[in-house]
Amino acid sequence: MKVVKTTDLDQREDAYSVRTTVFVGEQNVPPALEIDELENEAVHFILYNEEQKPCGAGRFRTVGEFGKVERICVLQEARGRGAGNLIMEAIEQHAQTVDGVTTLKLDAQLHAIPFYEKRGYTVVSGEFLDAGILHKTMTKPL
Ligand SMILES: CC(C)(COP(=O)(O)OP(=O)(O)OC[C@H]1O[C@@H](n2cnc3c(N)ncnc32)[C@H](O)[C@@H]1OP(=O)(O)O)[C@@H](O)C(=O)NCCC(=O)NCCS
């Protein structure tokens, strides 16, 4: 498995296809909320399996001192084998190269909190709804 970092419009389609399968298909997020107006300012990460099939994705945006980690997802059949960790590792490595970013920040669905805690993120908010799904904000110093 290999993670590719890109801003290329064509390659972004691979990220959108995984995100649509997971967030729209599996979690009922409205398509217009899933692919949003922030895509052009984001750096996109796509995980490809051995057959070059896209099976995971995530995106990164710089917001002041924060590196925002968003849209982390892995196709159902590829979960539980370190794919999510590979995407997070690639994003965190990229964050290290961005001037001025001191803290990683993400909004975690409640079920995913242990996944992020294992990577050193800490819950810093109460519960809130985003796209109809309960989340908590988490941060990690770079
Ligand atoms: C969350 C998600 C990205 C994790 O991907 P994954 O490929 O299954 O994760 P990994 O296999 O890399 O897991 C890394 C570690 O986190 C743990 N982990 C992963 N998901 C977990 C969960 N839901 N609860 C507890 N631990 C979890 C794994 O056991 C593993 O632990 P280890 O390092 O001790 O073995 C994946 O479940 C997913 O895409 N879910 C649907 C989309 C989603 O909800 N994304 C999060 C949006 S905030």
The ligand as a Tripos MOL2 file, in Angstrom:
@<TRIPOS>MOLECULE
LIG
   48    50     1     0     0
SMALL
NO_CHARGES

@<TRIPOS>ATOM
      1 C1        -11.3640    5.3450   11.4250 C.3       1 LIG1
      2 C2        -10.7290    4.5890   10.2630 C.3       1 LIG1
      3 C3        -10.1250    5.5810    9.2950 C.3       1 LIG1
      4 C4         -9.6240    3.6800   10.8310 C.3       1 LIG1
      5 O1         -8.9580    3.0490    9.7300 O.3       1 LIG1
      6 P1         -8.2450    1.6110    9.8710 P.3       1 LIG1
      7 O2         -7.5040    1.3570    8.6210 O.co2     1 LIG1
      8 O3         -9.2390    0.5950   10.3030 O.co2     1 LIG1
      9 O4         -7.2580    1.8890   11.0920 O.3       1 LIG1
     10 P2         -5.8800    1.1340   11.3920 P.3       1 LIG1
     11 O5         -6.0290   -0.3050   11.0280 O.co2     1 LIG1
     12 O6         -4.7630    1.9030   10.8130 O.co2     1 LIG1
     13 O7         -5.8450    1.2610   12.9850 O.3       1 LIG1
     14 C5         -4.7910    1.8780   13.6970 C.3       1 LIG1
     15 C6         -4.9650    1.5870   15.1640 C.3       1 LIG1
     16 O8         -6.1960    2.1870   15.6410 O.3       1 LIG1
     17 C7         -7.0610    1.1860   16.1560 C.3       1 LIG1
     18 N1         -8.4190    1.5050   15.7240 N.ar      1 LIG1
     19 C8         -8.8490    1.7680   14.4890 C.ar      1 LIG1
     20 N2        -10.1710    2.0360   14.4960 N.ar      1 LIG1
     21 C9        -10.5580    1.9450   15.7790 C.ar      1 LIG1
     22 C10       -11.7920    2.1160   16.4360 C.ar      1 LIG1
     23 N3        -12.9040    2.4690   15.7670 N.pl3     1 LIG1
     24 N4        -11.8430    1.9460   17.7740 N.ar      1 LIG1
     25 C11       -10.7260    1.5830   18.4700 C.ar      1 LIG1
     26 N5         -9.5120    1.4290   17.8970 N.ar      1 LIG1
     27 C12        -9.4380    1.6020   16.5760 C.ar      1 LIG1
     28 C13        -6.6000   -0.1140   15.5490 C.3       1 LIG1
     29 O9         -6.9580   -1.2170   16.3480 O.3       1 LIG1
     30 C14        -5.1050    0.0880   15.4710 C.3       1 LIG1
     31 O10        -4.5360   -0.1380   16.7460 O.3       1 LIG1
     32 P3         -3.0560   -0.7970   16.9020 P.3       1 LIG1
     33 O11        -2.1070    0.1980   16.2470 O.co2     1 LIG1
     34 O12        -2.8880   -0.8980   18.3690 O.co2     1 LIG1
     35 O13        -3.1180   -2.0950   16.1770 O.co2     1 LIG1
     36 C15       -11.7640    3.6710    9.5640 C.3       1 LIG1
     37 O14       -12.4280    2.8770   10.5380 O.3       1 LIG1
     38 C16       -12.8140    4.3840    8.7420 C.2       1 LIG1
     39 O15       -12.5750    4.7720    7.6090 O.2       1 LIG1
     40 N6        -14.0230    4.5690    9.2940 N.am      1 LIG1
     41 C17       -15.1220    5.1710    8.5410 C.3       1 LIG1
     42 C18       -14.8720    6.6380    8.2560 C.3       1 LIG1
     43 C19       -14.7010    7.4280    9.5260 C.2       1 LIG1
     44 O16       -15.5390    7.3530   10.4160 O.2       1 LIG1
     45 N7        -13.6190    8.1870    9.5940 N.am      1 LIG1
     46 C20       -13.3000    8.9860   10.7430 C.3       1 LIG1
     47 C21       -13.8800   10.3250   10.5680 C.3       1 LIG1
     48 S1        -13.5090   11.3330   11.9900 S.3       1 LIG1
@<TRIPOS>BOND
     1     1     2 1
     2     2     3 1
     3     2     4 1
     4     2    36 1
     5     4     5 1
     6     5     6 1
     7     6     7 2
     8     6     8 1
     9     6     9 1
    10     9    10 1
    11    10    11 2
    12    10    12 1
    13    10    13 1
    14    13    14 1
    15    14    15 1
    16    15    16 1
    17    15    30 1
    18    16    17 1
    19    17    18 1
    20    17    28 1
    21    18    19 ar
    22    18    27 ar
    23    19    20 ar
    24    20    21 ar
    25    21    22 ar
    26    21    27 ar
    27    22    23 1
    28    22    24 ar
    29    24    25 ar
    30    25    26 ar
    31    26    27 ar
    32    28    29 1
    33    28    30 1
    34    30    31 1
    35    31    32 1
    36    32    33 2
    37    32    34 1
    38    32    35 1
    39    36    37 1
    40    36    38 1
    41    38    39 2
    42    38    40 1
    43    40    41 1
    44    41    42 1
    45    42    43 1
    46    43    44 2
    47    43    45 1
    48    45    46 1
    49    46    47 1
    50    47    48 1
@<TRIPOS>SUBSTRUCTURE
     1 LIG1         1 GROUP 0 **** ****
